[in-house]
């Protein structure tokens, strides 16, 4: 017998080969109650436990390797963020000193000091664009070390941790030592003068009540239903505006688009507004060569001497239902009564007026002269229509 040969089978081990097979239900040398079946089960269990222990040790080793890998990646990421945050390639050294106010408090509490870097919307901090109504600030010191930063990063949660780094901060929570208009970043503010694309200067009233509460002034750019504002179609009963002057900064926008939710955020921005909550101001006669009135913008062929002569007399009026119900279906302003004046390329004719529709009161009411685009009074809001003189009541 080969002495190097070993087996776990008790029926074939050296003792069994010398002394012969065991009696049924017994195992030689294992004591009372031991059987070949029980012994085989115990051997299988012990083998399975050894395999599980080996697998557990292997998994622990892999877990430690992964933890080390994550730690190394986090360290490299921290170094990259530090380099990105401290990159001052777009900022002149020794910038304008500023004070940082607590962004989560309504009281002006100075929580730190720093240097103003930029307020460009596309300026990046840690590969993230700055966005609107924010500024990049290099933090120099803190007065409230536990003050939270406006945009936390994986490594910077408090203002004390941001010392020596560039962070984003709300524009309205920054006080500059020098007189600089933070709301007008370099090369990003368009001229406030009207352009050929504007339809005229307007007043903007609050939309949540019927009161004529003036909250801003701006320029009327378009009333095209299909024009996109912040990626969304304008729709009926609305207009595209550019805000030029804010009267009530805390007024809420009609269609907020984060981070723009207040009128103060929309300064020099394009927004949508209900057309019945704006008032078109009269256009001076000497500006007719450089501006388009709402009527001329809607009907290019309507620039006639009579139009210019009647611009100063935009009388506000009610439009009565053409089906003789006596119902007031809309509010508008009469811009011309010249029979030769054209409305949607059709001469106005006798006993009719050209009316700029401001408010639709009965949206399903028919217009007097329907076309492919304007069939009901709701479609006419923000454009001009022809209307019978006997169906007009002046206010």
C-alpha positions as CSV (number, residue, x, y, z in Angstrom):
1,X,0.0,0.0,0.0
2,X,1.3,3.4,-0.9
3,X,1.8,5.4,2.3
4,X,1.3,8.6,0.5
5,X,-2.2,7.8,-0.6
6,X,-5.0,9.2,1.6
7,X,-8.8,9.2,1.4
8,X,-11.7,10.7,3.3
9,X,-13.8,7.6,2.6
10,X,-13.8,5.5,5.8
11,X,-14.8,2.4,3.9
12,X,-11.5,2.6,1.9
13,X,-9.1,3.9,4.5
14,X,-6.1,1.9,5.8
15,X,-8.0,0.6,8.8
16,X,-10.8,-0.8,6.7
17,X,-8.4,-2.4,4.4
18,X,-6.6,-4.2,7.2
19,X,-9.4,-5.1,9.5
20,X,-12.2,-5.4,7.0
21,X,-15.4,-3.7,6.5
22,X,-17.3,-2.2,9.4
23,X,-20.6,-3.7,10.7
24,X,-23.8,-2.1,9.4
25,X,-24.6,1.1,11.3
26,X,-21.2,1.4,12.9
27,X,-17.9,3.2,12.3
28,X,-14.8,1.8,13.8
29,X,-13.0,4.3,16.2
30,X,-15.8,6.9,16.0
31,X,-17.7,6.0,19.2
32,X,-21.4,5.2,19.7
33,X,-24.0,6.7,17.3
34,X,-21.7,7.4,14.5
35,X,-22.7,6.2,11.0
36,X,-21.1,6.4,7.6
37,X,-24.0,8.7,6.5
38,X,-23.5,11.1,9.4
39,X,-19.8,11.2,8.9
40,X,-20.1,12.0,5.2
41,X,-22.5,14.8,6.0
42,X,-20.1,16.3,8.5
43,X,-17.2,16.1,6.1
44,X,-19.3,17.8,3.4
45,X,-20.3,20.6,5.8
46,X,-16.8,21.2,6.9
47,X,-15.7,21.4,3.3
48,X,-18.4,23.9,2.5
49,X,-17.6,26.1,5.5
50,X,-13.9,26.2,4.4
51,X,-15.0,27.3,1.0
52,X,-17.2,30.1,2.4
53,X,-14.3,31.3,4.7
54,X,-12.0,31.4,1.7
55,X,-14.6,33.4,-0.4
56,X,-15.1,35.8,2.5
57,X,-11.4,36.4,2.8
58,X,-11.2,37.0,-1.0
59,X,-14.1,39.5,-0.8
60,X,-12.5,41.4,2.1
61,X,-9.3,41.7,0.1
62,X,-11.3,43.0,-2.9
63,X,-13.2,45.5,-0.7
64,X,-10.0,46.9,0.7
65,X,-8.6,47.3,-2.8
66,X,-11.8,49.2,-3.9
67,X,-11.7,51.4,-0.8
68,X,-8.1,52.3,-1.6
69,X,-9.0,53.0,-5.2
70,X,-11.9,55.3,-4.2
71,X,-9.7,57.1,-1.7
72,X,-7.1,57.7,-4.4
73,X,-9.8,59.0,-6.8
74,X,-11.3,61.3,-4.2
75,X,-7.9,62.7,-3.5
76,X,-7.2,63.4,-7.2
77,X,-10.7,64.9,-7.5
78,X,-10.1,67.2,-4.5
79,X,-6.8,68.3,-6.1
80,X,-8.6,69.0,-9.4
81,X,-11.4,70.9,-7.7
82,X,-8.9,73.0,-5.8
83,X,-7.0,73.9,-9.0
84,X,-10.3,74.6,-10.8
85,X,-11.6,76.8,-8.0
86,X,-8.4,78.7,-7.6
87,X,-8.0,79.3,-11.3
88,X,-7.9,83.1,-11.8
89,X,-7.2,83.1,-15.5
90,X,-10.3,85.2,-16.2
91,X,-9.8,87.5,-13.3
92,X,-7.2,90.2,-12.8
93,X,-5.1,89.8,-9.7
94,X,-6.1,92.1,-6.9
95,X,-9.8,92.3,-7.9
96,X,-12.5,94.4,-6.4
97,X,-12.9,93.8,-2.7
98,X,-16.4,92.8,-1.5
99,X,-18.4,91.7,1.5
100,X,-20.5,88.6,1.5
101,X,-23.9,88.7,3.2
102,X,-25.6,85.7,4.7
103,X,-27.6,84.3,1.7
104,X,-30.2,82.5,3.8
105,X,-31.1,85.5,6.0
106,X,-33.3,88.5,5.3
107,X,-31.2,90.6,7.5
108,X,-27.9,92.0,6.1
109,X,-25.4,90.0,8.1
110,X,-21.8,90.1,6.8
111,X,-20.4,86.6,7.0
112,X,-17.1,87.0,5.0
113,X,-15.0,89.1,2.7
114,X,-13.4,88.4,-0.6
115,X,-12.6,89.6,-4.1
116,X,-15.2,89.9,-6.8
117,X,-14.2,87.8,-9.9
118,X,-17.0,87.6,-12.4
119,X,-20.8,87.6,-13.0
120,X,-20.8,86.1,-16.5
121,X,-23.5,83.5,-16.8
122,X,-21.1,81.1,-18.6
123,X,-18.2,81.5,-16.1
124,X,-17.4,78.1,-14.6
125,X,-16.5,77.1,-11.0
126,X,-15.5,73.5,-10.8
127,X,-16.7,72.9,-14.3
128,X,-20.2,74.1,-13.4
129,X,-21.5,77.3,-15.1
130,X,-22.2,80.2,-12.8
131,X,-25.7,80.9,-14.2
132,X,-27.9,84.0,-13.8
133,X,-28.0,86.2,-10.7
134,X,-24.8,84.8,-9.3
135,X,-21.1,85.9,-9.0
136,X,-17.8,84.2,-8.6
137,X,-16.0,85.4,-5.5
138,X,-12.6,84.5,-4.1
139,X,-13.0,84.2,-0.4
140,X,-10.3,85.9,1.7
141,X,-11.7,85.8,5.3
142,X,-14.8,84.9,7.3
143,X,-16.5,86.5,10.2
144,X,-19.0,83.6,10.7
145,X,-17.0,80.5,10.3
146,X,-20.0,78.1,10.3
147,X,-21.9,80.0,7.6
148,X,-23.0,77.7,4.9
149,X,-21.8,78.3,1.3
150,X,-24.5,78.9,-1.4
151,X,-23.4,76.0,-3.6
152,X,-21.7,73.2,-1.5
153,X,-19.1,71.0,-3.1
154,X,-17.8,67.6,-1.9
155,X,-15.0,69.3,0.0
156,X,-16.5,72.7,0.9
157,X,-19.6,73.1,3.0
158,X,-18.9,76.1,5.2
159,X,-17.5,79.5,4.4
160,X,-14.5,78.9,6.6
161,X,-13.6,75.9,4.4
162,X,-13.8,78.1,1.3
163,X,-11.1,80.6,2.4
164,X,-8.6,80.8,-0.5
165,X,-11.1,79.2,-3.0
166,X,-13.5,80.6,-5.6
167,X,-17.2,80.0,-4.9
168,X,-20.5,81.1,-6.3
169,X,-22.6,83.6,-4.3
170,X,-25.9,85.4,-5.0
171,X,-25.5,88.8,-6.6
172,X,-28.0,90.4,-4.2
173,X,-25.9,89.2,-1.3
174,X,-22.7,90.9,-2.3
175,X,-21.6,94.5,-1.4
176,X,-18.7,95.8,-3.4
177,X,-16.2,98.3,-2.1
178,X,-16.3,100.0,-5.6
179,X,-19.3,101.2,-7.5
180,X,-19.9,98.4,-10.0
181,X,-23.3,97.3,-11.4
182,X,-23.4,93.6,-10.6
183,X,-26.6,93.1,-12.7
184,X,-24.7,94.0,-15.9
185,X,-21.9,91.5,-16.5
186,X,-19.3,92.6,-19.2
187,X,-20.4,92.0,-22.7
188,X,-23.7,90.4,-21.6
189,X,-26.1,93.2,-21.4
190,X,-28.0,94.4,-24.4
191,X,-28.8,98.0,-25.1
192,X,-31.9,99.3,-23.5
193,X,-32.7,101.3,-26.6
194,X,-35.5,100.0,-28.7
195,X,-34.5,98.0,-31.7
196,X,-36.3,97.3,-35.0
197,X,-37.5,94.0,-33.5
198,X,-39.4,95.7,-30.7
199,X,-43.0,96.7,-31.0
200,X,-42.9,99.6,-28.5
201,X,-42.4,100.6,-24.9
202,X,-44.8,99.1,-22.4
203,X,-45.9,99.2,-18.8
204,X,-46.1,95.9,-17.0
205,X,-48.8,95.4,-14.4
206,X,-49.2,92.6,-11.8
207,X,-51.1,89.6,-13.1
208,X,-52.6,88.2,-9.9
209,X,-55.2,90.9,-9.5
210,X,-57.2,93.3,-11.5
211,X,-55.5,96.3,-10.0
212,X,-53.3,98.5,-12.3
213,X,-50.3,98.0,-10.0
214,X,-47.3,98.9,-12.0
215,X,-44.3,96.5,-11.3
216,X,-42.0,97.2,-14.3
217,X,-41.5,98.7,-17.7
218,X,-40.0,97.2,-20.8
219,X,-40.3,96.6,-24.5
220,X,-42.9,94.5,-26.3
221,X,-41.0,92.1,-28.6
222,X,-43.6,89.7,-30.0
223,X,-47.1,88.3,-29.6
224,X,-46.6,85.3,-31.9
225,X,-48.3,82.3,-30.3
226,X,-45.6,79.9,-31.5
227,X,-42.6,81.9,-30.3
228,X,-40.5,80.1,-27.7
229,X,-39.7,81.7,-24.3
230,X,-37.4,79.6,-22.1
231,X,-38.0,76.7,-24.4
232,X,-41.8,76.8,-24.1
233,X,-44.3,78.2,-26.7
234,X,-45.8,81.5,-25.8
235,X,-49.4,80.5,-26.4
236,X,-52.5,82.6,-26.7
237,X,-53.2,85.7,-24.6
238,X,-49.5,86.3,-23.9
239,X,-46.6,88.5,-25.1
240,X,-42.8,88.3,-25.2
241,X,-41.3,91.2,-23.2
242,X,-37.9,92.5,-22.3
243,X,-37.7,94.0,-18.9
244,X,-35.9,97.3,-18.8
245,X,-36.8,98.9,-15.5
246,X,-38.1,97.2,-12.3
247,X,-40.5,99.1,-10.1
248,X,-41.3,96.3,-7.6
249,X,-38.3,93.8,-7.4
250,X,-40.2,91.4,-5.1
251,X,-43.1,90.8,-7.6
252,X,-43.4,87.2,-8.8
253,X,-43.0,86.4,-12.5
254,X,-46.0,84.9,-14.4
255,X,-43.9,82.0,-15.7
256,X,-40.9,81.5,-13.3
257,X,-38.0,79.6,-14.7
258,X,-35.4,78.8,-12.0
259,X,-33.3,80.6,-11.1
260,X,-35.5,83.5,-12.4
261,X,-38.6,83.8,-10.2
262,X,-38.8,87.5,-9.2
263,X,-39.0,90.6,-11.3
264,X,-35.7,91.7,-10.0
265,X,-34.2,88.5,-11.5
266,X,-35.7,89.4,-14.9
267,X,-34.0,92.7,-15.4
268,X,-32.7,92.8,-19.0
269,X,-34.1,89.4,-19.6
270,X,-36.8,88.1,-22.0
271,X,-40.0,86.9,-20.3
272,X,-43.6,85.9,-21.1
273,X,-46.5,88.0,-19.6
274,X,-50.3,88.1,-20.0
275,X,-51.1,90.5,-22.7
276,X,-54.0,92.0,-20.8
277,X,-51.6,93.0,-18.0
278,X,-49.4,95.2,-20.2
279,X,-50.1,98.7,-21.6
280,X,-48.5,99.9,-24.8
281,X,-47.2,103.4,-24.5
282,X,-47.6,105.9,-27.3
283,X,-44.7,106.0,-29.8
284,X,-43.4,109.6,-30.5
285,X,-43.8,110.6,-34.1
286,X,-40.1,111.3,-34.6
287,X,-39.3,107.7,-33.7
288,X,-41.5,106.2,-36.4
289,X,-38.5,105.6,-38.7
290,X,-36.7,103.4,-36.1
291,X,-39.6,101.7,-34.3
292,X,-42.4,99.5,-35.4
293,X,-45.8,100.0,-33.8
294,X,-47.8,96.9,-32.9
295,X,-50.1,97.6,-35.8
296,X,-47.2,97.8,-38.3
297,X,-45.6,94.8,-36.9
298,X,-48.7,92.8,-37.3
299,X,-49.6,94.2,-40.7
300,X,-46.5,95.2,-42.6
301,X,-48.5,96.9,-45.4
302,X,-50.4,99.2,-43.1
303,X,-47.8,102.0,-42.9
304,X,-49.8,104.9,-44.2
305,X,-50.0,108.6,-43.4
306,X,-53.4,108.1,-41.7
307,X,-51.8,105.6,-39.4
308,X,-49.2,108.0,-38.2
309,X,-51.8,110.7,-37.7
310,X,-54.0,108.5,-35.6
311,X,-51.3,107.0,-33.3
312,X,-51.8,109.6,-30.7
313,X,-55.5,108.8,-30.5
314,X,-55.5,105.2,-29.4
315,X,-58.9,105.3,-27.6
316,X,-59.7,102.5,-25.3
317,X,-63.0,100.7,-26.2
318,X,-65.2,97.7,-25.7
319,X,-66.0,95.5,-28.7
320,X,-69.6,94.2,-28.9
321,X,-70.5,90.8,-30.2
322,X,-71.1,90.9,-34.0
323,X,-74.0,88.4,-33.6
324,X,-76.0,91.2,-32.0
325,X,-76.2,89.7,-28.5
326,X,-75.0,93.0,-27.0
327,X,-72.3,91.2,-25.1
328,X,-68.9,92.9,-24.6
329,X,-66.5,90.3,-26.0
330,X,-63.2,92.2,-25.8
331,X,-61.3,95.3,-24.8
332,X,-59.0,97.1,-27.2
333,X,-57.8,100.4,-28.6
334,X,-58.9,102.0,-31.9
335,X,-55.8,102.8,-33.9
336,X,-57.4,104.0,-37.2
337,X,-60.6,104.6,-39.0
338,X,-59.2,105.3,-42.5
339,X,-61.1,103.2,-45.0
340,X,-57.8,102.7,-47.0
341,X,-56.1,101.3,-44.0
342,X,-55.3,97.6,-44.3
343,X,-55.9,94.9,-41.7
344,X,-54.3,91.6,-42.5
345,X,-53.8,92.8,-46.1
346,X,-57.5,93.7,-46.5
347,X,-58.6,97.3,-46.8
348,X,-60.6,98.5,-43.8
349,X,-63.5,100.0,-45.8
350,X,-66.3,102.3,-44.7
351,X,-68.0,102.2,-41.2
352,X,-65.2,100.2,-39.7
353,X,-62.2,100.7,-37.4
354,X,-58.9,99.1,-36.9
355,X,-58.7,97.9,-33.3
356,X,-55.7,96.5,-31.3
357,X,-57.2,93.8,-29.1
358,X,-55.8,93.8,-25.6
359,X,-58.2,91.6,-23.5
360,X,-60.5,88.8,-24.6
361,X,-63.6,88.6,-22.4
362,X,-65.5,86.0,-24.5
363,X,-62.9,83.8,-26.1
364,X,-65.4,81.9,-28.3
365,X,-66.8,85.0,-29.9
366,X,-66.4,85.3,-33.6
367,X,-64.3,88.0,-35.2
368,X,-65.9,90.2,-37.8
369,X,-63.5,89.3,-40.6
370,X,-62.0,85.8,-39.9
371,X,-58.9,84.6,-41.6
372,X,-56.7,81.4,-41.4
373,X,-55.0,82.6,-38.2
374,X,-57.7,84.7,-36.5
375,X,-61.2,83.2,-36.2
376,X,-62.2,83.9,-32.7
377,X,-61.6,86.8,-30.4
378,X,-59.1,84.8,-28.3
379,X,-56.9,84.4,-31.4
380,X,-56.9,88.2,-31.9
381,X,-55.4,89.2,-28.6
382,X,-52.1,91.0,-29.3
383,X,-53.0,91.8,-32.9
384,X,-55.3,94.1,-34.9
385,X,-58.7,93.3,-36.3
386,X,-61.3,95.2,-38.2
387,X,-64.5,95.9,-36.3
388,X,-67.8,97.6,-37.3
389,X,-68.2,101.1,-35.9
390,X,-71.6,100.4,-34.5
391,X,-70.2,97.5,-32.4
392,X,-67.6,99.7,-30.7
393,X,-68.2,101.5,-27.3
394,X,-65.5,104.0,-26.2
395,X,-64.6,104.1,-22.5
